[in-house]
C-alpha cells in the first residue's frame, strides 16, 4: 500500500468521523429542545391542575359569575388539549401555534376572573384564594423560564442545522424541517412579570 493510498484512507476516515459528528450533534440538539418542551409540559400541567382549585374556591363567592368560571374551565380544557398535541410533536409549528392560541385564551379568561374577584373583598381575603394565586403566579414564572429555555434550544438546533456543512447533511439524516419557537400572541404582556392578583 502506497503513501497516496494511505493518505486517501486517512482523508476518508476523517470525513466519516466528521459526518458522524454532525449526525450526533443534530441528534443531541434535537433531544435538547424536546427535553426543554417536556419542562414546559410539566409546568403547564401544574398550572392546569391549580385552576380547578381556584375556580372551586371562587364558586362559593361568585354565584352570579358562573359564566366567568365556566369560561375559565373551558379555556383550561382547550389549553390542555393544545398541550397534549404539542407534547406529542414539539417540532410541529401547527401544534405549537394551537397551544399558543389556547394559552392566550386561558390568559384572557384568567384576566377576566381576576377583574371579577376584585369586586369581592371577602374572596380576595380568603386564605385559600391567596395561596392558590401565589402558586399560580409562581407557576407562571416557571412556565416563562421553561419557554425561554425551549426557545433557546430550538434556536441552537435550527442555527446548527442551517449552518454549513450540516445544512448539506441534515435532510439526509431526517432533520428536514426547522423546529418552531413557542411564541404567544401577547408577547409584550408576557415580557412583563405575570400579574395574577385575587
Buried (B, 14 or more C-beta within 10 A) or exposed (E): EEEEEEEEEEEEEEEEEEBEEBBEBBEEBBEBBBEBBEBBBEBBBBBBEBBEBBBEBBEEBBEEBEEBBEBBEEBBBBBBEBBEBBBEEBBBEEBBBBBBBBBBBBBBBBBBBBEBBEEBEEBBEBEBBBEBBEBBBBBBEBBBEBBEBBBBBBBBBBEBBEEEEBEEBBEEBEBEEBBBBBEBEBEEEBEEEBEBEB
